[in-house]
Amino acid sequence: MNTPKKAAPATRRSSKKTGPPPLRDSAAEAIAHFLDTLDGEPCSGIYDMVLHQIEEPLLKAVLEYNNQNQSQAASMLGLNRGTLRKKLRQYGLVSESEPLKRKKRSRSGSAAASTKTSEKRKR
């Protein structure tokens, strides 16, 4: 006697909302389109062009995700914070004149250091 087969449970994939295609697929499509538009014309510097096109929105998105916390964004990107700041300045995402936030020194340490420095200058 044949028993009726149970319907397969719905998979998680089918219940998810469809979003944009994977980044890899989007990049491949965009690069193929760019190359098609060349129509046989010579071109150079594509590698740097693609990196610059992708890097700026990546930096913006990761900074936004981390509420503009550069230390957390750098960690998430796998970059040194100084390297991230350099890239942010490169793309105009942070002001060049924005002062670096320095750690505050204790008063006793900075006073002692400035006294020693001024004594050396007097000699």
N, C-alpha and C positions, 0 to 999 in steps of 0.2 A: 504494500500500500504506500502510495506516495504522500508524504506530508507536505503541506504547503510551505514554501520558503518564506521566511520572515524578511521584511523589507530591511535593507541595510540602513543603519542609523546615519543621519545626516552628518557629514563631515564638517569640521570646523571651518574649512576653507569656504564652503558654500554659504555658511551663515555670516561670513564677514562682508563688510561693505567693500565694494571694489574701489580701489584708489588708483593713484597714478601707477604707470608701469615701473618696474624696478629701474633704479638709476642707471644701471649698466645698459639696459635696453634703450632708455631715453638717449643716453650719450651716443650709443652706436647708431641710432636713427638720425640724430642731429649731425653727427660726423659724416655719415653716408650722404645726407642731403647736401652738406657743405661741399663735399668732394664732387657731387653731381653738378653743382652750380659752377664749378671751375671750368667745365666743358673743355678740358684739355689744356687750359692755360697753366703756365708754371706757377708754383706757389712754394714758399718756404716759411719756416717758423711755425708750422701748424702745432707742434708739440707745446710750445710756450703759449700760443694763442688759446688752445684748449684748456691748459692749466689755469690761465688767467680768467677765462670765462667761468670756470667751475669754482675756483678758489674764493672769489668774493662772495657769492651767495652762500657758500658753505660757512665762511667766517661769520656772516650776518646771522644765519640761522642758528649756529651754535652759541653765539653771544646772546641772542634773544632767548634761547632755551635755558641759558644759565643766568638770566636776568642781568646781563651786562657784566657779570663777574669774570674778569679776564683770567684769573688763576684757575677757576673751574673750567672755563672754556679751553684754555691751553692744555689742561690735563686731559680733557675729553678728546681733543684733537691729537694728543700725543706730541705736543710741541712745548718748548721752553716758553715761559711767559714773555721773555724778551723778544723771542722770535715772533710770537703772536703779535706783540705790540708793533714790531717793525712792519709786519704784513698789514696790520690795521692802518698804519700811517700810509703805507704804499697805496692802499685803495681808498684813502680819504675817509676811513670809518672812525678815526679818532683824530683829534686836533694835534698838529705837530707841536704846538706850543703848550699842550696840556702837561702840566707839571707832574713829575713822577712823585708818587706818594712815598715818602721815606718814613722809616720807622723812627719813632721818637726816642731820643736818648734820655737816659736819666740825667737829672740836673747835676748830680754830683760828678758823674763821669764826664760830661761835656765841659763843666767848669774847670775841672782838674786838667783836662786836655788843653783847654784854651790858655790856662795859666802857664803851663809848661811851654807852649808854643810861643807865647809873648815873651817869656824869659829868655828863650833861645834867640829871639830876634834882637833883644836889647844888647846881647853880648857882641 
